[in-house]
Structure formats: structure tokens, C-alpha cells
């Protein structure tokens, strides 16, 4: 355990940021799963609606620095491609 005051604070701050990042990543994964489920069911309208929400969440995670911009772009590209295959 840290003895220095600033080190103790860093531990607290990092723990808080870790929780925030976990929540954001979890939300992104959930949104992607919803899109995949709609695609698997063949529901084009639901897939498009969920795609819009998923892209919004992914962009938000990218902006907040939780996800690298190339990772975000790759995820958006893959789910968009899967939705477009329904057409």
C-alpha cells in the first residue's frame, strides 16, 4: 500500500477512471450485441435503429479516450457491413 499522499490519491483516481471506462466499454459491447441479434433475426428496421445507437455509443467512447479511433472505426465498419448485407 502506498504511503505518500499523492500516491494514495492516484490510486483513488485510477480506480474511479477504471470503473468509468468499464461501464463505457460494457455499453458499447451491449449495443453491438443488439445489432448482431437483430441481424441474426433478419429484422432490418430494428437492426438499422440499433446500428444508429451503437455508432453513437462507439463514437462517444472514442471521444472520451476509452477506445482508439481506429478501433472505433473498425467496429463501426463491421457492424455497418453486417446490417447492409440484410438489404
C-alpha positions as CSV (number, residue, x, y, z in Angstrom):
1,X,0.0,0.0,0.0
2,X,1.2,3.5,-0.8
3,X,2.5,5.7,2.0
4,X,2.7,9.0,0.1
5,X,-0.4,11.2,0.0
6,X,-0.2,11.8,-3.8
7,X,0.2,8.1,-4.5
8,X,-2.9,7.3,-2.4
9,X,-4.8,9.9,-4.4
10,X,-3.6,8.4,-7.7
11,X,-4.9,5.0,-6.6
12,X,-8.3,6.5,-5.9
13,X,-8.4,8.5,-9.2
14,X,-7.3,5.5,-11.3
15,X,-9.9,3.3,-9.6
16,X,-12.6,5.8,-10.5
17,X,-11.5,6.1,-14.1
18,X,-11.3,2.3,-14.4
19,X,-14.9,2.0,-13.3
20,X,-16.0,4.7,-15.8
21,X,-14.1,3.0,-18.7
22,X,-15.5,-0.4,-17.8
23,X,-19.0,1.0,-17.9
24,X,-18.5,2.7,-21.3
25,X,-16.9,-0.5,-22.8
26,X,-19.7,-2.6,-21.5
27,X,-22.3,-0.3,-23.0
28,X,-20.6,-0.4,-26.4
29,X,-20.4,-4.2,-26.3
30,X,-24.1,-4.4,-25.4
31,X,-25.1,-2.1,-28.3
32,X,-23.0,-4.2,-30.7
33,X,-24.7,-7.4,-29.4
34,X,-28.1,-5.8,-30.0
35,X,-27.2,-5.0,-33.6
36,X,-25.9,-8.6,-34.1
37,X,-29.1,-10.1,-32.6
38,X,-31.3,-8.0,-34.9
39,X,-29.2,-9.1,-37.9
40,X,-29.4,-12.7,-36.9
41,X,-33.2,-12.4,-36.6
42,X,-33.3,-10.8,-40.0
43,X,-35.1,-7.7,-38.7
44,X,-33.9,-4.9,-41.0
45,X,-35.6,-2.0,-39.3
46,X,-34.6,-2.9,-35.8
47,X,-31.0,-3.5,-37.0
48,X,-30.9,0.0,-38.5
49,X,-32.3,1.6,-35.4
50,X,-29.8,-0.3,-33.2
51,X,-27.0,0.5,-35.6
52,X,-27.5,4.2,-35.2
53,X,-27.4,3.9,-31.4
54,X,-24.4,1.6,-31.5
55,X,-22.4,4.1,-33.7
56,X,-23.3,6.9,-31.3
57,X,-22.0,4.9,-28.3
58,X,-18.8,3.9,-30.2
59,X,-18.1,7.5,-31.2
60,X,-18.7,8.6,-27.6
61,X,-16.3,6.1,-26.3
62,X,-13.7,7.2,-28.9
63,X,-14.2,10.9,-28.0
64,X,-13.7,10.1,-24.3
65,X,-10.5,8.3,-24.9
66,X,-11.7,4.9,-23.9
67,X,-11.3,3.5,-27.3
68,X,-8.7,4.2,-30.0
69,X,-10.1,5.9,-33.1
70,X,-9.0,3.1,-35.4
71,X,-10.7,0.5,-33.2
72,X,-13.8,2.6,-33.2
73,X,-13.7,2.9,-37.0
74,X,-13.2,-0.9,-37.4
75,X,-16.2,-1.7,-35.1
76,X,-18.4,0.8,-36.9
77,X,-17.4,-0.6,-40.3
78,X,-18.0,-4.2,-39.3
79,X,-21.5,-3.7,-37.8
80,X,-22.5,-1.4,-40.7
81,X,-21.4,-4.0,-43.2
82,X,-23.4,-6.7,-41.4
83,X,-26.6,-4.5,-41.4
84,X,-26.1,-3.6,-45.1
85,X,-25.9,-7.3,-46.0
86,X,-29.6,-7.6,-45.0
87,X,-30.7,-5.4,-47.8
